[in-house]
């Protein structure tokens, strides 16, 4: 630092050099970068829709997981694979610190930005359960508080990183007994908490015809926690539930991915995406088809790897484009890069929200943030416990107080917004979350630029 100004590394230093010189990019080459960015968005949506989410549905069906538990575990882990790869690269390759922009930008975007996307881009109104959102928000608050406490002295010791793994292990343990805990809390607190009472009423009613159109309002998917088949010991609704989730391979095999759509616009998009469709078809078994159905775990793992690779290219292109346009590094970290690394979470959450699986979408949003804390813990623990045992990891904790306040406020705001909105995801909630996200982002950018607070930054070497 010089004269109190914090020096941060350029984001482009984390990636290979682009295939155009800076002058060539300014002369029009940046258009190619934007085309690649749009194509990467298309690619990640195809991976999620055709391979990642179908494999998740079969995993949930085989393990008897409810929608919210599946969203908080397998879906969060798969869509957060890019963050895990980035954390390992930062710890072992680039030796980068955990910057305020990375933690703050990704966390705020995941909670408010993706919630806004789910509400605004979904024509289906999804009902939410009280317990899953409370459980995930509490777990994330504890995880964030633990990370912030660890980096307060700018050093990470092996026992501190191990505590992160312990916290996530406890979270998974709670998920294992989620149904029993949920039933106990509903009975215990239903007299004084209306949201628990509504949850009990929804669980008491069998709703085999989910997605039925109410004459007085929009299409509302009344997805309760009974949809996964856990409470369906006596009545065989599991096959019907599976059929309604789009996995009815019992009577008919799934259409081939090379089947041309009927609509003209979809045909154009299909032709443009044919190269990525072919590449994915040759590398990932399609578990929606009867022949590959038992390969669902292979589908899940390979699709997660593809999501990581596509996200890497996406963030690489976004970084160079932002640098060419002269966007400040701190602003990039809080906006474009935060959104870029969270593209899989956004796409996956919006896709399941469109199907009415509100609990799965919200659990993926918050559960991804909890998993991100584990992403920090794993490389930290490996490095401090097995590789560099002589001393702790040095990190940068500048802006710690503001980060803590922002994270806690964002969790509180999303929970309060959902409660005031009647425990449903709709366009009203999407608008509220979008406004909150813009407010948090503007304040964060002003803080990073040193306009408010006392945290001026500059790019190293400039």
N, C-alpha and C positions, 0 to 999 in steps of 0.2 A: 504494500500500500504506500501511497505518496500523499502527504498532507491530509490524511484521514479518508482518502478515496480508495474503495476496495477494488482490487483488480480481479477480473474474472476471465477465464479462458474463452476463446471464441468457440461457438458451437461447431463450426465447420472443422475445427481441429480434431474432432472426434471421428470424422469420416474421411474416406479417400477423396482425392481431388476430383472435381467434376470433369466432364468430357468437353467443356468449353472454357476458354479463358475468360476472366472477368469482363474484358472489353467485348468479346463475342457474345456473352450473355446479355450485356447492355444493348448490343446492336440487334437483338431479336432472338438470340438463342434461348432466352428465358422461357419462350413459348413452348419449346420442347420439354422443359422441366414441368410446366403446368400440365401438359398433355400426359406426361408420365404420372404426375400426382393424381389426375383424374382416373387414369387407368388402374392405378394401385387401389383407389377407393372401390372401383368396380370389382377388382380381383378379390379384395378382402370380403366384400359382400357375397360373392359367389362361394368362397370357401366356407363362410359362416352358414349360409343358407342351404347349400347342397351337401355339406359334409360335417361341419363342426356341430351344428344344432341337432341334426338327425342322430348323430352318435351319442350326443348328450341325452336325447330322449330315450334311447335304448338303454343306456347306462342307468338312468333314473328308473326305468321300468324293471330292469333286472335286479337292482339293489333295493327297490321299493322306496325310493327317495321322493319326498314331497317336492313341489316346484321350487320353493324358497331354499331348501337345503341343497338341491342340485345347483341352483343359481349361485349359492354362496361358496360352493366347493369346486366341483368339476368345471362349471362354466366360468367361474372367476379365475381358476388356475389356468385354463386354456386361453382365455382372452387376455390374461395378464402375462402370458409367456414372453412378450417383448420386454416388459419391465424386468423380468427375471434375467433375461439375456443381457440387458443393459446394465443391470446391477453387477453381474459377473465381469462384464467388460470394464466397468468403472473401477472395480476392486483389483483386478489382476492384469489388465492390459493398459488402459489409459491412465490409471492411478488418479482418477478425478474425484473431487470432493462431492459431498451431497449438498448441492446449492439450494438456496432458498427458492429460486425459480422452479426447480424441478419438483421439490416437495409440495410447495404451495400451489403451483399451477396445475399439476396433475390431480391433486386431491380436490381442489375446488371444482375443476372441470368434471371429474368423475361424479361428484355428488350433485352439483347443480346443472352443469352443462348437459350431461347425458339424461338427467331427469327431464330437463326442458325438451330435449329431442324426442324422448319417449312420449311426452304429452302432446307435442305439436305435430309430430309426424305419424301418429297413430289415429286412425278413424274409429277405433274401438275403445270404449271406456272400460278400464280394468279395475276391479275391486281389489283392495289390499287388506291383508290381515295385520292386526296390531303387533302381535308378538314377533314375527320375523323381522320387521323393520326396527323394533326396539332392540332386539337381540343383536342385530348386525351393527346398529349405530353405537351401542354400548361397547361392543368388541372393538370397533374402530377407534372410539375415543380412548379406550385403555391402551391400544396399540400405539396410537399417535403420541399419547402422553409418555409412554415408555421410551419411544425413539427420541423425543424431545429432551427427556431427562438424561438420556445417554450422551447426547451430543452437546450438552450444556457446558461441559469442560473441554470440548474439542478433542476428546479421546474416546476410543471404543476399545474396551477390554473384552476378553473372551467370555467372561461370565455375564457381561451385559448383553452381548450378542446371543448367548445361550438362552437368556431370559426371554428374548423375542421368540425363539423357537418354542419355548415353554408356553408362552401366551397363546401362540397359534395352535399348539397341541391341545390346550385347554378349550379353545374355541371349537376345534373339531370334535372334542369329547362332548361338549354341550350339544353339538349338532347330532351326534349319535343318539342322544337321549332326548332329542328335540320334541318329539310327540308327547312323551310323558311330562316333560317340563311345561309344555304348552297347555296340556290338559289341567295340570295342577294350578298353574297361574290363572287360567280362565275361571276355575272354580273358586280360587282364593280371592280374586280381585274383581270378579264380574259384578258384585253388588255396588262397587264404588267407581267402576270404570266402564263407561258405555261401549268403548271400542271392543273390550273383551266380551261384553254381553252380545254384541252383534256377531262376533266371531263364533260364539257358542251357537247362536241361532243358525248361522250359515252351516256350521258343521253338523247340526242336527238334521238339516234338510238334505235329502239326497237330490242331486241335480244332474240327472243323466243327460238332459238336453241342454247342455251349456251352449251359450251363444244364441239362445232363443230371442227373437226380437220383441221387445216390449212395445205395445201399441202407443204408449204415451211418451216415449223418449227414444234416444239413440240405442244402437245395439250395445248391450252391456254383457260382457262375459263374466258370469258369476262363478269365477274359479275359486273354489274353496280348497282347503288342505286335504280334502278327501279324494281329490282327482288323481292322486298318484297311485291309488290302490291300497294304501296302508290300512284304511278303515273298511275295506271291502272284503272282509273274510266270509260273510254269509251270502252276500249278493254279488254275482259276477258282473261288475261294471267295468272291470279292467280292460276287457276287449273293446267295449264301447268307448272308454276313455282313450285307449290307444288309437282307435279309428278316428276319433275327433281331433287327435293331435297330428293326424296326417301320416300315420305309420301303419295303415291297414294293408300290410303285405300278405295277410292270410288268404284273402280272396283274389288279390290281383297284384302283380309285380309292379314296381314303380317304373314310370316311363324313363326311357333313356335320356341322358343329358343332351344328346345330339338331336333330340326332337325339336323341330323348329316351332316357335310360338305362333299363335294365330294372329295376334294384333300386329299392325305394321310397325309401330314404334318399338315393340318388344323384339320384332324380327331384326330391326337395325341394330339394336343393342346386342342381340344374340350373335349377329355376324361379327360385330366389333370385338366381342368377348370370346370368340371361337378359339383363338390361340391359347388363352388361359384356361378355357374349359377343357381343351384337349390335353394340356399339360397336367392339369389336376386329375383328369380321368385316367391318365397313364400312371400316376404316382400315388393316388389315394383310392383304396377300395370303397365303393359306394355301398354303405351298410343299409341303405334304403331298399336295395334289391335283395331278393331272397337268397341269392347265391353268396353274397358277402355279409349277410346279417350277423353272423357270429364273429366277424372281424371288427366289431364296433370299437374295441379299444385301440386297434391299429389305426382305424380311421380317426379317432380322437387325437392320438399322439401325432400322426403325420400332419393332420390339419392344423394342429397347434404350432408345429414347426413351420408350416407354410405361412401361417399368420405372422409369426415372428420375422420371417424373411421378408414378407411383403411390407410389414410395418417398418423394418429397417430401411428399405429402399424409399418408402414414403417419407420418413423423417429426414433422410439424407437429402432428397429432392427439395423438401420444404425448407430445410436449413439453408441450402445454397440459394434458393429463390428469395428467401427473406434477406439474406446477406446482399444479394444483388440489388434488391429494392431499397436497401439502406435502413432496414428495420433494426432498432437497437437490440442487442443480445438479450437484455433483461426482459424486454417486451416479447421477444421471440419465445423465451422459455415459459412465459406465463400464458401465451396464447397459442401460436401455431404449433410449437413443439409439444405443449401439453395436450392439445387436441390431437395431434398426429400420433403420439404414442398411445392414445386412448381410442383410436379408431376401431379396433376389434371390439372393445367394450361397448362403444356407441352402436355399432352395427348389430351386434348380438342382442343388446338390450332392446333396441327399436324393433327388431324382427320378432322377438318373443312378445313384446308389448302389443304389436299388431295382431297377434294371435289371442290376446286377452290374458296372457300369463303375467299379470302384474307383479305377483310376489316373486316370480323368478327374475323379472327385469330389475326390480328394486334390490333384491338380494345380490344380484350380480354387480350392481352399481356400488353398493357399500362393501360387499364381500371382496370385490377386486381391490379396494383400498386396504382392507385387512391383509389380503394376500401380498400387496405391495410391501407392507411392513416385513412380512416373511422374506420377500425378495431381498430386502436389506440384510436381514439376519443371517441367511444362509452363507453368502460370500464373506460377510464379516466374521462369522464363526469359523469357517474353513481357514481363512487367512490368519486369524489370531490364535487358533487352537492347534493348527497343524503346519502352517507354512512359516509365518513370522511370529514365533513364540517369544521372541526376546522383548517385545514391547507392544503397546497398543497401536491402533490405527489412528492417524491424525486426520481430523475432518474439520470443515469450516462450519461454524454454527452462527454466523452473523445473521441478525434479524430473527433470532429465536423467539423473542417475546411476541412479535407481530405474527409469526407463523403459528404459534400456539393459539393465540386469540382467534385468528382467521379459521383455523381448522375446527376449533370447538364451536365457533359461531355458525359455520357452514353446516355442521352436523345438527345443531339445534334448530337452525332455520328450516332444513329440509324436513325434519320430523314435525315441526310445528306447522309447516305449510301443508303437509299431507293430512294432518289432523284437522286443520281448519277447512280443508277441501272435502271433508267427508270420507276419507280413506279410499280415494279412487284416483286413478291416473287419467286425466283428461286434458283438453287444451287449456283450461283455466290454470291447472297446476303447472303445465308447461310454460305458460306465460309468466307466472310468478317466479318460477325457477330461473327463467331466462333473464328477467330483470335483476334478480338477486345475483346471478352469475356476472352480469355486466357491471354491477356495483362493486362486487368483490374484486373483479379483474382491474377495473379502473383504479381503485384504491391501491391495489398491489403494484400496478405499473408506476403510479405516482411515488409509492414508497421505494421501489427498486431504482427509479431514476433520481431519487434523493430530493424530490420536490416536497414531499412530506416526510417527517421523521428525520433521522440523521444517518442515512445509509447510501451515500453516493457511490456509484459504481462506474467503472470504465473497462473496456476490453484491453487485456494485457497486450502491450506492444503499440497501443495507439496513444 
